[in-house]
Amino acid sequence: MKLLIAVLSLAITAPAFAHGPTPRKTDEAVVVKAAPDAVWAKIAEPCGIAKWHPEVKACEAVDDKTANLTLQNGGKIQQQIDELDVANKTLSYRLGGEIALEALPVSSLTGRIKVEADGSNAKVSWMARYYRFDTGNEPPEGQDDETAQNAVDSFIKAGLAGLESGK
């Protein structure tokens, strides 16, 4: 009887050890020495990201909510706008389609960029939630949580630095 209880206990708890990836997050913000409306205009402009983000080489609008981005490293990602809230200066988006490993080592990503007043300047907050590229239990190097975290952190920080520099 004790053996049966031990086996059943193990069978019930074993799935807890075999879970997939945990969601990752990046939250960054900068204060841009420009009027909030001017910064918002750059962010809200269709394909405007190619003008201010140093890692985005080109942007091709597919329709009013979808754009294909080509990165400086040759990787390609598709950005799909979920919501463009002009009143609150907030852009919510997600990556769609196939995400190339060389572009960003994530399997999915949702993000939000918000602009708000900070005195006469603009505070820009950029948040992203994502999963690593390989969603299995033991991802290979380069497709793991740390790689995804570093890549997304770098991408967002570079974008904020581009806005901050007034590109």
Secondary structure, 3 states (H helix, E strand, C coil): CHHHHHHHHHHHHHHHHCCCCCCEEEEEEEEECCCHHHHHHHHHCCCCHHHHCCCEEEEEEEECCEEEEEECCCCEEEEEEEEEECCCCEEEEEEECCCCCCCCCEEEEEEEEEEEEECCEEEEEEEEEEEECCCCCCCCCCCCHHHHHHHHHHHHHHHHHHHHCCC
